[in-house]
Amino acid sequence: MHDQFDVTLEDADLLGEVELTTNLIIAASESDEHLSDDEIDRILGVTPQPRRED
């Protein structure tokens, strides 16, 4: 008989999101001030897109 609750709980995308969230929590807890948008982007590995002129 198949147990519907016997599932693998590992999800690569979810683990990546948990890691990013954990990094933000640690950085925020170590900072005396609010994190700037640039600091958050750096922690998350976000690279700014060049602005397009229409």
C-alpha distance matrix in Angstrom:
0.0 3.8 6.4 9.4 11.8 11.3 14.1 17.3 20.2 22.9 24.9 28.2 30.1 29.0 30.0 33.4 34.0 33.3 35.8 38.4 38.0 38.4 41.5 43.0 42.4 44.0 46.9 47.5 47.4 50.0 52.3 55.1 55.2 52.9 51.5 53.3 51.7 52.8 51.2 47.9 48.0 48.8 45.9 43.5 45.1 46.4 49.3 51.8 52.2 55.8 57.5 58.3 61.6 61.5
3.8 0.0 3.8 6.2 8.8 8.2 10.5 13.8 16.7 19.3 21.2 24.5 26.3 25.3 26.4 29.7 30.3 29.7 32.2 34.8 34.5 34.9 38.0 39.5 39.0 40.7 43.5 44.1 44.2 46.7 49.0 51.8 51.8 49.4 47.9 49.7 48.0 49.1 47.6 44.2 44.3 45.1 42.2 39.8 41.3 42.6 45.6 48.0 48.4 52.0 53.7 54.5 57.8 57.8
6.4 3.8 0.0 3.8 5.4 5.4 8.4 12.0 14.3 17.4 19.5 23.1 24.7 23.2 24.3 27.7 28.1 27.2 29.9 32.4 31.8 32.2 35.4 36.8 36.1 37.8 40.7 41.2 41.1 43.7 46.0 48.7 48.9 46.5 45.2 47.2 45.6 46.8 45.2 41.8 42.2 43.0 40.0 37.7 39.5 40.9 44.0 46.4 47.1 50.7 52.3 53.4 56.7 56.8
9.4 6.2 3.8 0.0 3.8 5.6 7.2 10.9 12.8 16.0 17.5 21.2 22.3 20.8 22.4 25.6 25.6 25.0 27.9 30.2 29.5 30.2 33.4 34.6 34.0 35.9 38.7 39.0 39.2 41.9 44.0 46.6 46.5 44.0 42.7 44.5 42.8 44.2 42.7 39.3 39.6 40.7 37.7 35.3 37.2 38.3 41.4 43.6 44.2 47.9 49.3 50.3 53.5 53.5
11.8 8.8 5.4 3.8 0.0 3.8 5.7 9.2 10.3 13.9 15.9 19.6 20.8 18.8 20.1 23.5 23.5 22.4 25.3 27.8 26.9 27.3 30.6 31.8 31.0 32.8 35.8 36.1 36.0 38.7 40.9 43.5 43.6 41.3 40.1 42.1 40.7 42.0 40.3 37.0 37.5 38.5 35.4 33.1 35.2 36.5 39.8 42.2 43.0 46.8 48.3 49.5 52.8 53.1
11.3 8.2 5.4 5.6 3.8 0.0 3.8 7.0 9.2 12.3 14.8 18.3 20.1 18.5 19.2 22.7 23.3 22.2 24.7 27.4 27.0 27.1 30.2 31.9 31.2 32.7 35.7 36.3 36.2 38.7 41.1 43.9 44.1 41.9 40.5 42.5 41.1 42.1 40.3 37.1 37.5 38.1 35.0 32.8 34.6 36.2 39.4 42.0 42.9 46.6 48.4 49.6 53.1 53.5
14.1 10.5 8.4 7.2 5.7 3.8 0.0 3.8 6.1 9.0 11.1 14.7 16.5 15.1 16.0 19.4 20.0 19.3 21.7 24.3 24.1 24.5 27.5 29.1 28.8 30.3 33.1 33.9 34.1 36.5 38.7 41.6 41.7 39.3 37.7 39.5 37.9 38.8 37.2 33.9 34.1 34.8 31.8 29.5 31.2 32.7 35.8 38.4 39.2 42.9 44.7 45.9 49.4 49.8
17.3 13.8 12.0 10.9 9.2 7.0 3.8 0.0 3.8 5.6 8.2 11.4 13.7 12.6 13.0 16.3 17.4 16.8 18.8 21.6 21.8 22.0 24.7 26.6 26.5 27.8 30.5 31.6 31.9 34.0 36.3 39.4 39.5 37.3 35.4 37.2 35.6 36.2 34.5 31.4 31.5 31.9 28.9 26.7 28.2 29.9 32.9 35.7 36.7 40.4 42.4 43.7 47.3 47.9
20.2 16.7 14.3 12.8 10.3 9.2 6.1 3.8 0.0 3.8 6.4 9.8 11.6 9.7 10.1 13.6 14.3 13.3 15.6 18.4 18.2 18.5 21.4 23.1 22.9 24.3 27.0 28.0 28.2 30.5 32.7 35.7 35.9 33.6 31.8 33.7 32.3 33.1 31.3 28.1 28.5 28.9 25.8 23.7 25.6 27.3 30.5 33.2 34.4 38.2 40.1 41.7 45.2 46.0
22.9 19.3 17.4 16.0 13.9 12.3 9.0 5.6 3.8 0.0 3.8 6.5 9.0 7.9 7.5 10.8 12.3 11.7 13.3 16.1 16.8 16.9 19.4 21.5 21.7 22.8 25.3 26.7 27.2 29.0 31.3 34.5 34.6 32.4 30.3 32.0 30.5 30.9 29.1 26.1 26.1 26.3 23.4 21.2 22.7 24.6 27.7 30.6 31.8 35.5 37.7 39.3 42.9 43.9
24.9 21.2 19.5 17.5 15.9 14.8 11.1 8.2 6.4 3.8 0.0 3.8 5.6 5.3 6.1 8.7 10.0 10.5 12.3 14.4 15.3 16.3 18.4 20.1 20.9 22.3 24.4 25.7 26.7 28.6 30.4 33.7 33.4 30.9 28.6 29.9 28.1 28.5 27.1 24.0 23.6 24.1 21.5 18.9 20.2 21.8 24.8 27.5 28.5 32.2 34.3 35.8 39.4 40.2
28.2 24.5 23.1 21.2 19.6 18.3 14.7 11.4 9.8 6.5 3.8 0.0 3.8 5.5 5.1 6.2 8.7 9.9 10.6 12.5 14.3 15.2 16.6 18.6 20.0 21.1 22.7 24.4 25.7 27.2 28.9 32.3 32.0 29.6 26.9 28.1 26.1 26.1 24.8 21.9 21.2 21.4 18.9 16.4 17.2 19.0 21.8 24.8 25.8 29.4 31.7 33.3 37.0 38.1
30.1 26.3 24.7 22.3 20.8 20.1 16.5 13.7 11.6 9.0 5.6 3.8 0.0 3.8 5.5 5.1 6.3 8.7 9.9 10.8 12.4 14.2 15.5 16.8 18.5 20.1 21.4 22.7 24.4 26.1 27.4 30.7 29.9 27.2 24.6 25.5 23.3 23.6 22.6 19.4 18.6 19.4 17.1 14.1 15.2 16.4 19.3 22.0 23.0 26.7 28.7 30.3 33.9 34.9
29.0 25.3 23.2 20.8 18.8 18.5 15.1 12.6 9.7 7.9 5.3 5.5 3.8 0.0 3.8 5.4 5.1 6.2 8.6 9.9 10.5 12.1 14.2 15.4 16.4 18.3 20.0 21.0 22.3 24.4 25.9 29.0 28.5 25.8 23.6 24.9 23.1 23.8 22.4 19.1 19.1 19.9 17.2 14.5 16.4 17.8 21.1 23.6 24.9 28.7 30.6 32.4 35.9 36.9
30.0 26.4 24.3 22.4 20.1 19.2 16.0 13.0 10.1 7.5 6.1 5.1 5.5 3.8 0.0 3.8 5.4 5.0 6.2 8.7 9.8 10.4 12.3 14.3 15.2 16.4 18.3 19.9 20.9 22.5 24.4 27.8 27.6 25.4 23.0 24.7 23.2 23.5 21.6 18.7 18.8 19.0 15.9 13.9 15.6 17.7 21.0 24.0 25.7 29.4 31.6 33.6 37.2 38.5
33.4 29.7 27.7 25.6 23.5 22.7 19.4 16.3 13.6 10.8 8.7 6.2 5.1 5.4 3.8 0.0 3.8 5.4 5.1 6.3 8.6 9.8 10.6 12.6 14.3 15.4 16.7 18.5 20.0 21.3 22.8 26.3 25.8 23.5 20.8 22.0 20.3 20.3 18.7 15.8 15.5 15.6 12.9 10.5 11.9 14.0 17.3 20.3 22.0 25.7 28.0 30.1 33.7 35.2
34.0 30.3 28.1 25.6 23.5 23.3 20.0 17.4 14.3 12.3 10.0 8.7 6.3 5.1 5.4 3.8 0.0 3.8 5.4 5.1 6.1 8.5 9.9 10.7 12.3 14.2 15.4 16.5 18.3 20.1 21.3 24.5 23.7 21.1 18.6 19.9 18.2 18.9 17.4 14.1 14.2 15.1 12.3 9.7 12.1 13.5 17.1 19.6 21.4 25.2 27.0 29.2 32.7 34.0
33.3 29.7 27.2 25.0 22.4 22.2 19.3 16.8 13.3 11.7 10.5 9.9 8.7 6.2 5.0 5.4 3.8 0.0 3.8 5.5 5.1 6.0 8.5 9.9 10.4 12.1 14.2 15.2 16.3 18.3 20.0 23.2 23.0 20.7 18.6 20.6 19.5 20.3 18.1 15.1 16.0 16.4 13.1 11.4 14.2 16.1 19.8 22.4 24.5 28.2 30.1 32.5 36.0 37.4
35.8 32.2 29.9 27.9 25.3 24.7 21.7 18.8 15.6 13.3 12.3 10.6 9.9 8.6 6.2 5.1 5.4 3.8 0.0 3.8 5.5 5.0 6.2 8.7 9.9 10.5 12.3 14.2 15.3 16.6 18.5 21.9 21.9 20.0 17.6 19.5 18.6 18.6 16.2 13.7 14.4 14.1 10.6 9.6 11.9 14.5 18.0 21.0 23.4 27.0 29.2 31.8 35.3 37.1
38.4 34.8 32.4 30.2 27.8 27.4 24.3 21.6 18.4 16.1 14.4 12.5 10.8 9.9 8.7 6.3 5.1 5.5 3.8 0.0 3.8 5.4 5.1 6.3 8.7 10.0 10.7 12.3 14.3 15.6 16.7 20.1 19.5 17.3 14.5 16.1 14.9 15.1 13.0 10.1 10.8 10.9 7.6 6.1 9.1 11.2 14.9 17.6 20.1 23.7 25.7 28.4 31.9 33.7
38.0 34.5 31.8 29.5 26.9 27.0 24.1 21.8 18.2 16.8 15.3 14.3 12.4 10.5 9.8 8.6 6.1 5.1 5.5 3.8 0.0 3.8 5.4 5.1 6.2 8.7 9.9 10.5 12.3 14.3 15.5 18.5 18.0 15.6 13.6 15.7 14.9 15.9 13.7 10.5 12.2 13.0 9.6 8.6 12.1 13.7 17.4 19.6 22.3 25.8 27.4 30.2 33.4 35.1
38.4 34.9 32.2 30.2 27.3 27.1 24.5 22.0 18.5 16.9 16.3 15.2 14.2 12.1 10.4 9.8 8.5 6.0 5.0 5.4 3.8 0.0 3.8 5.4 5.1 6.2 8.6 9.8 10.5 12.4 14.3 17.6 17.9 16.2 14.3 17.0 16.9 17.5 14.6 12.2 14.2 14.0 10.3 10.5 13.6 15.9 19.5 22.0 24.9 28.3 30.2 33.1 36.4 38.3
41.5 38.0 35.4 33.4 30.6 30.2 27.5 24.7 21.4 19.4 18.4 16.6 15.5 14.2 12.3 10.6 9.9 8.5 6.2 5.1 5.4 3.8 0.0 3.8 5.5 5.2 6.1 8.6 10.0 10.7 12.4 16.0 16.1 14.6 12.2 14.6 14.6 14.6 11.4 9.6 11.6 10.7 6.9 8.1 10.9 13.5 16.8 19.5 22.6 25.8 27.9 31.0 34.2 36.4
43.0 39.5 36.8 34.6 31.8 31.9 29.1 26.6 23.1 21.5 20.1 18.6 16.8 15.4 14.3 12.6 10.7 9.9 8.7 6.3 5.1 5.4 3.8 0.0 3.8 5.5 5.1 6.0 8.5 9.9 10.6 13.8 13.4 11.3 9.1 11.6 11.7 12.5 9.5 7.2 10.0 10.1 6.8 7.8 11.3 12.9 16.3 18.3 21.5 24.7 26.3 29.5 32.5 34.6
42.4 39.0 36.1 34.0 31.0 31.2 28.8 26.5 22.9 21.7 20.9 20.0 18.5 16.4 15.2 14.3 12.3 10.4 9.9 8.7 6.2 5.1 5.5 3.8 0.0 3.8 5.5 5.2 6.1 8.6 10.0 12.9 13.1 11.6 10.5 13.7 14.5 15.6 12.5 10.5 13.6 13.8 10.4 11.5 15.0 16.7 20.1 22.0 25.2 28.4 29.8 33.0 35.9 38.0
44.0 40.7 37.8 35.9 32.8 32.7 30.3 27.8 24.3 22.8 22.3 21.1 20.1 18.3 16.4 15.4 14.2 12.1 10.5 10.0 8.7 6.2 5.2 5.5 3.8 0.0 3.8 5.5 5.2 6.2 8.7 12.1 13.1 12.6 11.2 14.5 15.8 16.2 12.6 11.6 14.6 13.7 10.3 12.4 15.3 17.6 20.7 22.9 26.3 29.3 31.1 34.4 37.4 39.7
46.9 43.5 40.7 38.7 35.8 35.7 33.1 30.5 27.0 25.3 24.4 22.7 21.4 20.0 18.3 16.7 15.4 14.2 12.3 10.7 9.9 8.6 6.1 5.1 5.5 3.8 0.0 3.8 5.5 5.2 6.3 10.0 10.5 9.9 8.0 11.2 12.8 12.8 9.1 8.9 12.0 11.0 8.2 11.0 13.7 15.6 18.4 20.3 23.9 26.6 28.3 31.8 34.6 37.1
47.5 44.1 41.2 39.0 36.1 36.3 33.9 31.6 28.0 26.7 25.7 24.4 22.7 21.0 19.9 18.5 16.5 15.2 14.2 12.3 10.5 9.8 8.6 6.0 5.2 5.5 3.8 0.0 3.8 5.4 5.2 8.0 8.1 7.1 6.5 10.2 12.2 13.3 10.0 9.3 13.0 13.0 10.6 12.8 15.9 17.1 20.0 21.4 24.8 27.6 28.8 32.2 34.9 37.1
47.4 44.2 41.1 39.2 36.0 36.2 34.1 31.9 28.2 27.2 26.7 25.7 24.4 22.3 20.9 20.0 18.3 16.3 15.3 14.3 12.3 10.5 10.0 8.5 6.1 5.2 5.5 3.8 0.0 3.8 5.6 7.8 9.4 9.7 9.9 13.7 15.9 16.9 13.4 13.0 16.6 16.2 13.5 15.8 18.8 20.5 23.4 25.0 28.5 31.2 32.6 36.0 38.6 40.9
50.0 46.7 43.7 41.9 38.7 38.7 36.5 34.0 30.5 29.0 28.6 27.2 26.1 24.4 22.5 21.3 20.1 18.3 16.6 15.6 14.3 12.4 10.7 9.9 8.6 6.2 5.2 5.4 3.8 0.0 3.8 6.7 9.1 10.3 10.1 13.6 16.2 16.3 12.7 13.3 16.6 15.5 13.2 16.2 18.7 20.6 23.1 24.7 28.4 30.9 32.4 36.0 38.6 41.2
52.3 49.0 46.0 44.0 40.9 41.1 38.7 36.3 32.7 31.3 30.4 28.9 27.4 25.9 24.4 22.8 21.3 20.0 18.5 16.7 15.5 14.3 12.4 10.6 10.0 8.7 6.3 5.2 5.6 3.8 0.0 3.8 5.4 7.1 7.4 10.7 13.8 14.1 10.9 12.0 15.4 14.6 13.1 16.2 18.5 19.8 22.0 23.2 26.9 29.1 30.3 33.9 36.3 38.9
55.1 51.8 48.7 46.6 43.5 43.9 41.6 39.4 35.7 34.5 33.7 32.3 30.7 29.0 27.8 26.3 24.5 23.2 21.9 20.1 18.5 17.6 16.0 13.8 12.9 12.1 10.0 8.0 7.8 6.7 3.8 0.0 3.8 7.0 8.9 11.9 15.4 16.1 13.4 14.6 18.1 17.7 16.5 19.4 21.8 22.8 24.8 25.5 29.1 31.1 32.0 35.6 37.7 40.3
55.2 51.8 48.9 46.5 43.6 44.1 41.7 39.5 35.9 34.6 33.4 32.0 29.9 28.5 27.6 25.8 23.7 23.0 21.9 19.5 18.0 17.9 16.1 13.4 13.1 13.1 10.5 8.1 9.4 9.1 5.4 3.8 0.0 3.8 6.3 8.7 12.3 13.5 11.4 12.6 16.0 16.2 15.5 18.1 20.4 20.8 22.7 22.9 26.4 28.3 28.9 32.5 34.4 36.9
52.9 49.4 46.5 44.0 41.3 41.9 39.3 37.3 33.6 32.4 30.9 29.6 27.2 25.8 25.4 23.5 21.1 20.7 20.0 17.3 15.6 16.2 14.6 11.3 11.6 12.6 9.9 7.1 9.7 10.3 7.1 7.0 3.8 0.0 3.8 6.3 9.4 11.4 9.6 10.0 13.4 14.4 13.7 15.7 18.3 18.2 20.3 20.4 23.8 25.9 26.3 29.8 31.8 34.1
51.5 47.9 45.2 42.7 40.1 40.5 37.7 35.4 31.8 30.3 28.6 26.9 24.6 23.6 23.0 20.8 18.6 18.6 17.6 14.5 13.6 14.3 12.2 9.1 10.5 11.2 8.0 6.5 9.9 10.1 7.4 8.9 6.3 3.8 0.0 3.8 6.6 8.0 5.9 6.4 9.8 10.6 10.1 12.2 14.6 14.6 16.7 17.1 20.6 22.8 23.6 27.1 29.4 31.9
53.3 49.7 47.2 44.5 42.1 42.5 39.5 37.2 33.7 32.0 29.9 28.1 25.5 24.9 24.7 22.0 19.9 20.6 19.5 16.1 15.7 17.0 14.6 11.6 13.7 14.5 11.2 10.2 13.7 13.6 10.7 11.9 8.7 6.3 3.8 0.0 3.8 5.3 5.1 6.3 8.6 9.9 10.7 12.4 14.1 13.3 14.7 14.4 17.8 19.7 20.3 23.8 26.0 28.5
51.7 48.0 45.6 42.8 40.7 41.1 37.9 35.6 32.3 30.5 28.1 26.1 23.3 23.1 23.2 20.3 18.2 19.5 18.6 14.9 14.9 16.9 14.6 11.7 14.5 15.8 12.8 12.2 15.9 16.2 13.8 15.4 12.3 9.4 6.6 3.8 0.0 3.8 5.5 5.1 6.1 8.6 9.9 10.5 12.0 10.4 11.8 11.2 14.4 16.6 17.1 20.6 22.9 25.3
52.8 49.1 46.8 44.2 42.0 42.1 38.8 36.2 33.1 30.9 28.5 26.1 23.6 23.8 23.5 20.3 18.9 20.3 18.6 15.1 15.9 17.5 14.6 12.5 15.6 16.2 12.8 13.3 16.9 16.3 14.1 16.1 13.5 11.4 8.0 5.3 3.8 0.0 3.8 5.4 5.0 6.1 8.7 9.8 10.2 9.0 9.7 9.5 13.1 15.0 16.2 19.9 22.4 25.1
51.2 47.6 45.2 42.7 40.3 40.3 37.2 34.5 31.3 29.1 27.1 24.8 22.6 22.4 21.6 18.7 17.4 18.1 16.2 13.0 13.7 14.6 11.4 9.5 12.5 12.6 9.1 10.0 13.4 12.7 10.9 13.4 11.4 9.6 5.9 5.1 5.5 3.8 0.0 3.8 5.4 5.1 6.2 8.6 9.7 9.9 11.5 12.4 16.1 18.3 19.8 23.4 26.0 28.8
47.9 44.2 41.8 39.3 37.0 37.1 33.9 31.4 28.1 26.1 24.0 21.9 19.4 19.1 18.7 15.8 14.1 15.1 13.7 10.1 10.5 12.2 9.6 7.2 10.5 11.6 8.9 9.3 13.0 13.3 12.0 14.6 12.6 10.0 6.4 6.3 5.1 5.4 3.8 0.0 3.8 5.4 5.1 6.1 8.4 8.4 11.0 12.1 15.5 18.3 19.7 23.1 25.9 28.3
48.0 44.3 42.2 39.6 37.5 37.5 34.1 31.5 28.5 26.1 23.6 21.2 18.6 19.1 18.8 15.5 14.2 16.0 14.4 10.8 12.2 14.2 11.6 10.0 13.6 14.6 12.0 13.0 16.6 16.6 15.4 18.1 16.0 13.4 9.8 8.6 6.1 5.0 5.4 3.8 0.0 3.8 5.5 5.1 5.9 4.8 7.2 8.5 11.9 14.8 16.6 19.9 22.9 25.4
48.8 45.1 43.0 40.7 38.5 38.1 34.8 31.9 28.9 26.3 24.1 21.4 19.4 19.9 19.0 15.6 15.1 16.4 14.1 10.9 13.0 14.0 10.7 10.1 13.8 13.7 11.0 13.0 16.2 15.5 14.6 17.7 16.2 14.4 10.6 9.9 8.6 6.1 5.1 5.4 3.8 0.0 3.8 5.5 5.0 6.1 7.7 10.0 13.6 16.2 18.4 21.9 24.9 27.7
45.9 42.2 40.0 37.7 35.4 35.0 31.8 28.9 25.8 23.4 21.5 18.9 17.1 17.2 15.9 12.9 12.3 13.1 10.6 7.6 9.6 10.3 6.9 6.8 10.4 10.3 8.2 10.6 13.5 13.2 13.1 16.5 15.5 13.7 10.1 10.7 9.9 8.7 6.2 5.1 5.5 3.8 0.0 3.8 5.5 7.8 10.5 13.0 16.5 19.4 21.6 24.9 28.1 30.5
43.5 39.8 37.7 35.3 33.1 32.8 29.5 26.7 23.7 21.2 18.9 16.4 14.1 14.5 13.9 10.5 9.7 11.4 9.6 6.1 8.6 10.5 8.1 7.8 11.5 12.4 11.0 12.8 15.8 16.2 16.2 19.4 18.1 15.7 12.2 12.4 10.5 9.8 8.6 6.1 5.1 5.5 3.8 0.0 3.8 5.5 9.0 11.7 14.6 18.0 20.1 23.1 26.4 28.6
45.1 41.3 39.5 37.2 35.2 34.6 31.2 28.2 25.6 22.7 20.2 17.2 15.2 16.4 15.6 11.9 12.1 14.2 11.9 9.1 12.1 13.6 10.9 11.3 15.0 15.3 13.7 15.9 18.8 18.7 18.5 21.8 20.4 18.3 14.6 14.1 12.0 10.2 9.7 8.4 5.9 5.0 5.5 3.8 0.0 3.8 6.4 9.8 12.6 15.7 18.4 21.3 24.8 27.2
46.4 42.6 40.9 38.3 36.5 36.2 32.7 29.9 27.3 24.6 21.8 19.0 16.4 17.8 17.7 14.0 13.5 16.1 14.5 11.2 13.7 15.9 13.5 12.9 16.7 17.6 15.6 17.1 20.5 20.6 19.8 22.8 20.8 18.2 14.6 13.3 10.4 9.0 9.9 8.4 4.8 6.1 7.8 5.5 3.8 0.0 3.8 6.5 9.2 12.6 14.9 17.8 21.2 23.5
49.3 45.6 44.0 41.4 39.8 39.4 35.8 32.9 30.5 27.7 24.8 21.8 19.3 21.1 21.0 17.3 17.1 19.8 18.0 14.9 17.4 19.5 16.8 16.3 20.1 20.7 18.4 20.0 23.4 23.1 22.0 24.8 22.7 20.3 16.7 14.7 11.8 9.7 11.5 11.0 7.2 7.7 10.5 9.0 6.4 3.8 0.0 3.8 6.4 9.4 12.2 15.2 18.6 21.2
51.8 48.0 46.4 43.6 42.2 42.0 38.4 35.7 33.2 30.6 27.5 24.8 22.0 23.6 24.0 20.3 19.6 22.4 21.0 17.6 19.6 22.0 19.5 18.3 22.0 22.9 20.3 21.4 25.0 24.7 23.2 25.5 22.9 20.4 17.1 14.4 11.2 9.5 12.4 12.1 8.5 10.0 13.0 11.7 9.8 6.5 3.8 0.0 3.8 6.4 8.7 12.0 15.2 17.9
52.2 48.4 47.1 44.2 43.0 42.9 39.2 36.7 34.4 31.8 28.5 25.8 23.0 24.9 25.7 22.0 21.4 24.5 23.4 20.1 22.3 24.9 22.6 21.5 25.2 26.3 23.9 24.8 28.5 28.4 26.9 29.1 26.4 23.8 20.6 17.8 14.4 13.1 16.1 15.5 11.9 13.6 16.5 14.6 12.6 9.2 6.4 3.8 0.0 3.8 6.3 8.8 12.3 14.8
55.8 52.0 50.7 47.9 46.8 46.6 42.9 40.4 38.2 35.5 32.2 29.4 26.7 28.7 29.4 25.7 25.2 28.2 27.0 23.7 25.8 28.3 25.8 24.7 28.4 29.3 26.6 27.6 31.2 30.9 29.1 31.1 28.3 25.9 22.8 19.7 16.6 15.0 18.3 18.3 14.8 16.2 19.4 18.0 15.7 12.6 9.4 6.4 3.8 0.0 3.8 6.4 9.6 12.6
57.5 53.7 52.3 49.3 48.3 48.4 44.7 42.4 40.1 37.7 34.3 31.7 28.7 30.6 31.6 28.0 27.0 30.1 29.2 25.7 27.4 30.2 27.9 26.3 29.8 31.1 28.3 28.8 32.6 32.4 30.3 32.0 28.9 26.3 23.6 20.3 17.1 16.2 19.8 19.7 16.6 18.4 21.6 20.1 18.4 14.9 12.2 8.7 6.3 3.8 0.0 3.8 6.5 9.5
58.3 54.5 53.4 50.3 49.5 49.6 45.9 43.7 41.7 39.3 35.8 33.3 30.3 32.4 33.6 30.1 29.2 32.5 31.8 28.4 30.2 33.1 31.0 29.5 33.0 34.4 31.8 32.2 36.0 36.0 33.9 35.6 32.5 29.8 27.1 23.8 20.6 19.9 23.4 23.1 19.9 21.9 24.9 23.1 21.3 17.8 15.2 12.0 8.8 6.4 3.8 0.0 3.7 6.2
61.6 57.8 56.7 53.5 52.8 53.1 49.4 47.3 45.2 42.9 39.4 37.0 33.9 35.9 37.2 33.7 32.7 36.0 35.3 31.9 33.4 36.4 34.2 32.5 35.9 37.4 34.6 34.9 38.6 38.6 36.3 37.7 34.4 31.8 29.4 26.0 22.9 22.4 26.0 25.9 22.9 24.9 28.1 26.4 24.8 21.2 18.6 15.2 12.3 9.6 6.5 3.7 0.0 3.8
61.5 57.8 56.8 53.5 53.1 53.5 49.8 47.9 46.0 43.9 40.2 38.1 34.9 36.9 38.5 35.2 34.0 37.4 37.1 33.7 35.1 38.3 36.4 34.6 38.0 39.7 37.1 37.1 40.9 41.2 38.9 40.3 36.9 34.1 31.9 28.5 25.3 25.1 28.8 28.3 25.4 27.7 30.5 28.6 27.2 23.5 21.2 17.9 14.8 12.6 9.5 6.2 3.8 0.0
